[in-house]
Amino acid sequence: MRVLFLLLLSFGLIGLVHGQAGVRAGLSSSNITNSNVNARLGAHGGVYYRLELGFFAIEPGVQFSQKGFRGNDRNTGKIIYERFNYVDAPLLIRINFFPDIHLFLGPQMSWLMSRKYELEGVVDTNMDTFPKTEFGGVGGIGIHLPYGLNVQASFDIAKNDLGEYYPNRKNKGLKLSLGFDFF
């Protein structure tokens, strides 16, 4: 009897909340912590589902994200390019301050899909010494626009190091996104 009551209550509460699915894409500027290398531009894009709960909202998502940096080789001084491609899965808690403005914060799990290191035409794609998963956090601000559009700016930072090539260094990045809510 309790199970039936809980199921009916759950379905009733689901009917009271409002959810929206959407797509989001944009540019990112990423770098690594504790270093003097330059940021590298990249792209990101994916899908999200926002569950509105009044003043708060929960927004899980999945997106492809390019991270990396541009710097100088320690031994030769020549320019190196490092690119990491991840699949990010943030779980955001949004606080809706005004009808069209919100702040968000939450954890993010990332999976390393590929790597590309370039130094004067020599390319290395070996990922053996890099962690395959990365745990971090995301925070930012978003604005709803007419016609289901939204924009947001976010900052991502990883909690774990990038492995033996870059000890005590973590991915970090700024993302600017344009999104569209389907319904």
The 8 nearest C-alpha neighbors of each residue, nearest first, counted from 0:
[[1, 3, 2, 4, 5, 6, 7, 8],
 [2, 0, 4, 3, 5, 6, 7, 8],
 [3, 1, 5, 4, 0, 6, 7, 8],
 [4, 2, 6, 0, 1, 5, 7, 8],
 [3, 5, 1, 7, 2, 6, 8, 0],
 [6, 4, 8, 2, 3, 7, 9, 1],
 [7, 5, 9, 3, 8, 4, 2, 10],
 [6, 8, 4, 10, 9, 5, 11, 3],
 [7, 9, 5, 11, 6, 10, 4, 12],
 [10, 8, 6, 12, 11, 7, 5, 13],
 [11, 9, 13, 7, 12, 8, 6, 14],
 [10, 12, 8, 14, 9, 13, 7, 15],
 [13, 11, 15, 9, 14, 10, 8, 16],
 [14, 12, 10, 15, 11, 16, 9, 17],
 [13, 15, 11, 12, 16, 10, 17, 9],
 [16, 14, 12, 13, 17, 11, 52, 10],
 [17, 15, 13, 14, 52, 51, 18, 12],
 [16, 18, 51, 50, 15, 19, 52, 14],
 [19, 17, 50, 49, 51, 16, 20, 48],
 [18, 20, 49, 182, 48, 180, 21, 50],
 [21, 19, 48, 181, 47, 180, 49, 182],
 [20, 22, 180, 181, 179, 47, 46, 48],
 [21, 23, 46, 179, 178, 45, 47, 180],
 [22, 24, 178, 44, 45, 177, 46, 176],
 [25, 23, 44, 176, 43, 177, 45, 178],
 [24, 26, 176, 43, 175, 42, 177, 44],
 [25, 27, 42, 175, 41, 174, 43, 176],
 [28, 26, 174, 41, 42, 173, 40, 29],
 [27, 29, 40, 173, 172, 39, 38, 41],
 [30, 28, 172, 38, 66, 39, 67, 171],
 [29, 31, 38, 68, 171, 67, 170, 172],
 [32, 30, 170, 169, 171, 168, 34, 33],
 [31, 33, 168, 169, 34, 170, 171, 30],
 [34, 32, 168, 31, 35, 167, 169, 36],
 [35, 33, 32, 36, 31, 168, 30, 37],
 [34, 36, 37, 33, 70, 32, 31, 71],
 [37, 35, 70, 34, 69, 68, 38, 71],
 [38, 36, 69, 70, 68, 39, 30, 35],
 [39, 37, 30, 68, 29, 28, 69, 40],
 [38, 40, 68, 29, 28, 67, 69, 41],
 [41, 39, 28, 27, 29, 38, 26, 42],
 [40, 42, 27, 65, 26, 28, 39, 66],
 [41, 43, 26, 27, 65, 25, 64, 44],
 [44, 42, 64, 63, 24, 25, 26, 65],
 [45, 43, 24, 62, 63, 23, 25, 64],
 [44, 46, 62, 23, 61, 22, 63, 24],
 [45, 47, 22, 61, 60, 21, 23, 62],
 [48, 46, 60, 21, 20, 59, 22, 61],
 [47, 49, 20, 58, 19, 59, 60, 21],
 [48, 50, 58, 19, 18, 57, 51, 20],
 [49, 51, 18, 57, 56, 17, 58, 52],
 [52, 50, 56, 17, 18, 53, 16, 49],
 [51, 53, 55, 56, 16, 54, 50, 17],
 [54, 52, 55, 51, 56, 95, 16, 17],
 [53, 55, 95, 94, 52, 56, 96, 51],
 [56, 54, 94, 52, 53, 93, 95, 51],
 [55, 57, 51, 93, 52, 50, 92, 58],
 [58, 56, 92, 50, 49, 91, 93, 59],
 [57, 59, 49, 91, 48, 90, 50, 92],
 [60, 58, 90, 89, 47, 48, 91, 57],
 [59, 61, 47, 88, 89, 46, 48, 58],
 [62, 60, 88, 46, 45, 87, 47, 89],
 [63, 61, 45, 44, 87, 86, 64, 46],
 [62, 64, 86, 43, 44, 85, 45, 87],
 [63, 65, 43, 85, 84, 86, 42, 62],
 [66, 64, 84, 41, 42, 83, 43, 85],
 [67, 65, 83, 29, 82, 84, 64, 41],
 [66, 68, 82, 81, 83, 30, 29, 39],
 [67, 69, 39, 38, 30, 81, 37, 80],
 [70, 68, 80, 37, 79, 39, 36, 38],
 [71, 69, 36, 79, 78, 37, 68, 80],
 [70, 72, 78, 76, 77, 79, 73, 36],
 [71, 73, 76, 77, 75, 74, 79, 78],
 [74, 72, 76, 75, 71, 77, 70, 78],
 [73, 75, 72, 76, 77, 71, 78, 79],
 [76, 74, 77, 72, 73, 71, 78, 118],
 [77, 75, 72, 71, 73, 74, 78, 70],
 [76, 78, 71, 72, 75, 79, 118, 119],
 [79, 77, 71, 70, 72, 118, 76, 80],
 [80, 78, 118, 70, 71, 117, 69, 72],
 [79, 81, 69, 117, 116, 68, 82, 70],
 [80, 82, 116, 67, 68, 115, 69, 117],
 [83, 81, 67, 115, 114, 66, 116, 80],
 [82, 84, 114, 66, 67, 65, 113, 85],
 [85, 83, 65, 113, 112, 64, 111, 66],
 [86, 84, 111, 64, 112, 110, 63, 87],
 [85, 87, 63, 110, 109, 62, 64, 88],
 [88, 86, 109, 62, 61, 108, 85, 63],
 [87, 89, 61, 108, 107, 60, 109, 62],
 [90, 88, 107, 60, 59, 106, 91, 87],
 [91, 89, 59, 105, 106, 58, 107, 60],
 [92, 90, 105, 58, 104, 57, 89, 59],
 [91, 93, 57, 103, 104, 56, 105, 58],
 [94, 92, 103, 56, 55, 102, 57, 91],
 [93, 95, 55, 102, 101, 54, 96, 103],
 [94, 96, 101, 54, 97, 55, 100, 93],
 [97, 95, 101, 100, 94, 98, 54, 102],
 [96, 98, 100, 99, 95, 101, 54, 94],
 [97, 99, 100, 95, 96, 143, 101, 142],
 [98, 100, 143, 97, 142, 101, 144, 95],
 [101, 99, 142, 97, 141, 96, 98, 95],
 [100, 102, 95, 141, 94, 96, 140, 93],
 [103, 101, 140, 94, 93, 139, 141, 95],
 [104, 102, 93, 139, 138, 92, 91, 140],
 [105, 103, 138, 91, 92, 137, 139, 93],
 [104, 106, 91, 137, 90, 136, 92, 138],
 [107, 105, 136, 90, 135, 89, 137, 108],
 [106, 108, 89, 135, 136, 88, 134, 90],
 [107, 109, 134, 88, 133, 87, 89, 135],
 [110, 108, 87, 133, 86, 132, 85, 88],
 [109, 111, 132, 86, 85, 131, 112, 133],
 [112, 110, 85, 131, 113, 84, 132, 109],
 [113, 111, 85, 84, 110, 86, 114, 83],
 [114, 112, 84, 111, 83, 115, 126, 124],
 [113, 115, 83, 124, 82, 84, 126, 116],
 [114, 116, 124, 82, 123, 81, 117, 83],
 [117, 115, 81, 123, 122, 80, 124, 82],
 [118, 116, 122, 80, 121, 79, 120, 119],
 [117, 119, 79, 121, 120, 78, 122, 80],
 [120, 118, 121, 117, 78, 79, 77, 122],
 [119, 121, 118, 122, 117, 116, 79, 123],
 [120, 122, 118, 117, 119, 123, 116, 79],
 [121, 123, 117, 116, 120, 124, 115, 118],
 [124, 122, 116, 125, 115, 117, 121, 114],
 [123, 125, 115, 114, 126, 116, 122, 113],
 [126, 124, 123, 127, 114, 115, 128, 113],
 [127, 125, 129, 128, 124, 114, 113, 130],
 [128, 126, 129, 125, 130, 131, 124, 162],
 [129, 127, 126, 162, 163, 130, 164, 125],
 [130, 128, 162, 126, 127, 161, 131, 163],
 [131, 129, 132, 162, 161, 128, 133, 111],
 [130, 132, 111, 110, 129, 133, 112, 126],
 [133, 131, 110, 130, 109, 111, 134, 108],
 [132, 134, 109, 108, 159, 110, 157, 135],
 [133, 135, 108, 158, 157, 107, 109, 159],
 [136, 134, 157, 158, 107, 156, 106, 108],
 [135, 137, 106, 107, 156, 105, 155, 157],
 [138, 136, 155, 105, 104, 154, 106, 107],
 [139, 137, 104, 103, 153, 154, 105, 155],
 [138, 140, 153, 103, 152, 102, 154, 104],
 [139, 141, 102, 152, 151, 101, 103, 153],
 [140, 142, 151, 101, 150, 100, 102, 152],
 [141, 143, 100, 150, 99, 149, 151, 144],
 [144, 142, 149, 99, 148, 100, 150, 141],
 [143, 145, 148, 149, 142, 147, 146, 99],
 [144, 146, 147, 148, 143, 149, 99, 179],
 [147, 145, 148, 144, 179, 180, 149, 143],
 [148, 146, 180, 179, 145, 144, 149, 181],
 [147, 149, 179, 144, 146, 178, 145, 143],
 [150, 148, 143, 178, 144, 142, 177, 179],
 [151, 149, 177, 142, 176, 141, 178, 143],
 [150, 152, 141, 176, 140, 175, 142, 153],
 [151, 153, 175, 139, 140, 174, 176, 141],
 [154, 152, 139, 174, 138, 173, 151, 140],
 [153, 155, 173, 138, 137, 172, 139, 174],
 [156, 154, 137, 172, 171, 136, 173, 153],
 [155, 157, 171, 135, 136, 170, 172, 158],
 [158, 156, 135, 170, 169, 134, 159, 171],
 [157, 159, 135, 134, 156, 169, 160, 133],
 [158, 160, 157, 133, 169, 134, 161, 135],
 [161, 159, 169, 168, 167, 162, 166, 158],
 [160, 162, 165, 169, 129, 168, 166, 130],
 [163, 161, 129, 160, 164, 165, 166, 128],
 [162, 164, 166, 165, 128, 161, 129, 160],
 [165, 163, 162, 166, 161, 128, 129, 168],
 [164, 166, 163, 161, 168, 162, 167, 160],
 [167, 165, 163, 168, 162, 160, 164, 161],
 [168, 166, 160, 165, 169, 33, 161, 32],
 [169, 167, 32, 160, 166, 165, 31, 33],
 [168, 170, 160, 31, 32, 157, 161, 159],
 [169, 171, 31, 157, 156, 30, 32, 172],
 [172, 170, 156, 155, 30, 31, 29, 157],
 [173, 171, 29, 155, 28, 154, 30, 174],
 [172, 174, 154, 28, 27, 153, 29, 155],
 [175, 173, 27, 153, 152, 26, 176, 154],
 [176, 174, 152, 26, 25, 151, 27, 153],
 [177, 175, 25, 151, 24, 150, 23, 174],
 [176, 178, 150, 23, 24, 149, 25, 151],
 [179, 177, 23, 149, 22, 148, 150, 176],
 [178, 180, 148, 21, 147, 22, 149, 181],
 [181, 179, 21, 147, 182, 20, 19, 148],
 [182, 180, 21, 20, 179, 19, 147, 22],
 [181, 19, 180, 20, 21, 147, 18, 179]]
